[in-house]
Amino acid sequence: MSNRLQPSRPSSVLRRDKCGSTLVLVIILTFGLSIIVASLLHALIGDKRLNRRISLANQARNAAEGVVEAAVAEIDRRAASYSSLGATSLSDYTLPTEVATFLANGGIDATSLQFKPGNLSPLPNKPVVIDGTDPFNAPDIDKGKPVVLRHAYVYGRASATDPVTGQKVTSHVSNLVQVREQTWLNYAVFYNLDLEMHSGSAMDVVGPVHTNQNAYVTSGNGVNLRFWGSFTTPKKILRKYKYGGTVTHTGGVYFTPKESASASELLSMSMTQDSNMSGFKTFAENRWKGFLQEQSFEVPEFNPPGLLEYVPDDHTTSSVDEMRNSAYAMIEPQLASVTSDDASAHTYRGFKGLQVENQKFSALAGLTIRIKDASAWDAIPSANPTDPGFELVYYLGANPNRPVNRSNLPQRDGITQKPIEYVVDPARMSPALLQKLNDAIKIVKYVETGSGTAGNRSLAATDVDPSSGVANRYGLYDRRQGYQGGSSNNGLMGAHHTLQIDMAAFHTFLNAPAAEWEDQIDSSLKVYDPDVSYSGIVYVQLPLVPYSNSAVSARDTTDKIRPAVGPTATTPGYAVVLRNASVLPSLPSDLSRRDDGLTFATNGPVYIMGNYNADGNSSTGSSSAPDTTNPLTNTELPALIAADAVTLLSSVYNDGDMGQSAKSTLNTAAFTEVSAGIISGIVPTNLNTSGVGTNNQWAGGVHNFVRFLENWTNKTYRYRGSVVCLYENEVSKGPWYQSVFTYWYNFPQRDVGYHTYFAGGKFPPGLPVMRTVRRISVADITAAQYEAGPPTPPVAAE
């Protein structure tokens, strides 16, 4: 075995080997790094391209949403402006140039900006009640109310182009829109003016409450004012009097924090917990869970389409009247686009545009009773039955074979824009029909005789039963109107000629046999055909103050209001008396032709003489439910009275009381029941320049909205309906005086509530709708879906 050592390699060889290994390593590392760098560069370029594409997609989607938003804004505008919305609500709308210019910034292609409107879903058979128990609806101001829901899709498209590469990205979006429709009768209490509640007695308000102005809420000492439904206002809710002074009504005021709350669950609002409280929005959200909302919640103001908002007079500027009484137009007659009145042609200046004129109850009346000036009346109307002192007028709709309604508006003269009217000639009526008319409607002059002192007048009968010579109808003296501050029975300020309608006899007139409606000159014609033309709306047109009157012509540049003739110290005014109205007039039910119920409207004051649409039995029905729910015996209709002012004369008030209505002694009332929504006005609380009530002239509060003229001490007035205060009185301007109201009435025990008909969405005919538009959802859609166009959503689920 050899132990020889192996020869060693030179050191230079060792160095060459190490250098070669390093070079290979560097080459390998460099190659790998190149691959990594190349990959990173490729990734960065890809990310840049991807980011550019994402940026283009975002631009395109934002522009597409902008297109849709512009279209939805137009739906919103039309919903607030148009009296009716067709199924294709945007069929004639094109994207405004300024909108396209605004959206076509950056890489947006202006020619790519398009939208496609879908049809509104059909009207449902009945409203949908917004569930107030659903937490999702907590901020919804409509919770607990029946609203009509319609939906539509609006599609939008926009393309963005990369200016460097020319790459184009197109976005398609869909927006589901909800249109909500409701009426004033969706509320137990709706005020377009300041709402004041300061009853000395306990009050419970069941149902939603809304005012477009401020709300002032207090309650009598030791009693409570409780609101069981939502309470909303776009302005303030205040725990004080509007008329100023120290609040002496220190009882509790409670609001509900939930749907169907129990009495113990209602939560109070102390004197310091109103809209003037710092952080009130957060406090109210936590306490009343969205059932009480005011200006901090951005509550919208509710006005029907086309009607301008009410503007109250500013009491700090005593020399200027800023008042704009726009909603009073609802009870005006149809006015014309003319420069002056032509009373002989019944054409009166004051046209407010078709959107407003078509909203009026007078436009949709199936029958108008137009009173002639009292100077043309016979002393005893029954002595000349072919000239009863009034005219019956009706309109034909665009479809003349159906009654006028909001979908069948009256035909109009193309020059004056006044509806084309047809006058029912009494001389062409059959004797049987003329007798029914004379039984139903009578005019009665106010005639004052004797030399009685103020407060002790003797009134003469002007309607005498020809068979007996006994007086059976009288003119009416309204002691509240007559007071006028400072003196009782101030001249003839309370005196009224009256048109008296016996509602039972009017029902007989409407339902006369077909043969009696035949024209006595041409039997192939009818003087009037209720089955075709009666809409469920009756309008009484009282004589207008002429445009030549400076007080009227001065308003031509403001709200253009045309009031009816009111009483003065030397001349009577005009009023309507509704009597014998326990069962209201109607035709056999045919809902395919007309809405169920009766709407009675006039441009002057209304006096309800006795029970209205109710049996007057205190043991049946309630302040919310009809006298019976048995469909075989229930004659109660969804009903509405719209007037300048509404006064209730009790069930025991009679013609003798009317004849003595100017006397100083009040007659004693009895239990009386009214079932109807009431739209009327008030004389607002009169504030001086310091914001304090003047001479105790107050609005009287919601509890005095319906007026009284009798001694109701310990007597009950039952009312189920909806209270709607829309305007300031233009005719019945006698204020409610805190210090002297006992001169004309003593207050009743009030059993007042919200009608279950209205709470369930069962309304009388002719009501305008108030609309709000909501954006429900926005979603991406495919190009194919866009090209196919929006589908029509189904009818809203009940």
Secondary structure, DSSP 8 states (H G I E B T S, - for coil): ----------HHHHHHHHHHHHHHHHHHHHHHHHHHHHHHHHHHHHHHHHHHHHHHHHHHHHHHHHHHHHHHHHHHHHHHH-S---SSTTTT----HHHHHHH--TTB-GGG-EEEE-------SS-EE--TTSGGGTT-TTTTSEEEEEEEEEEEEEEEE-TTT--EEEEEEEEEEEEEEE-GGGSSEEESS-EEE--SS-EEE-S-EEESS-EEE-EEEEEEEEE-S-EE-SS-EESS-TT-S----EEEEEE-SSTT--GGG-EE--TT-STTSTTHHHHHHHHHTTSEE-GGGT------TT----B---TT-TT----B-GGGGGGS---BS-SS-BGGGTB-B----HHHHTTSGGGG-SEEEEE--GGGS-SSGGGSTT--SEEEEEE-BSSTTS--BTTB-B-B-TTT--B-EEEE-GGGS-HHHHHHHHHHEEEE--EEES---TT--EEE--EE-TTT--EEE--EE-HHHHHTTTSSS-TTTTEEEEEEEEHHHHHHHHT--GGGGB-SS-TTSBS--HHHH--SEEEEE--B--TTSHHHHGGGGTT----B----SSS-EEEEEEEEESS----S--TTTS-SSEEEEESS-EEEEEEESS---TTS--SSS-S---TTT-----EEEE-S-EEEE-TT--HHHHHTTTSSS--B---EEEEEEEEEEE----B-TTS-BSTTEE---GGGSSEE-SB-TT-EEEEEEEEEEEEE-SS----EETTTGGGT-B--EEEEEE-HHHHTT---TT---EEEEEEEEEEE--HHHHHH----------
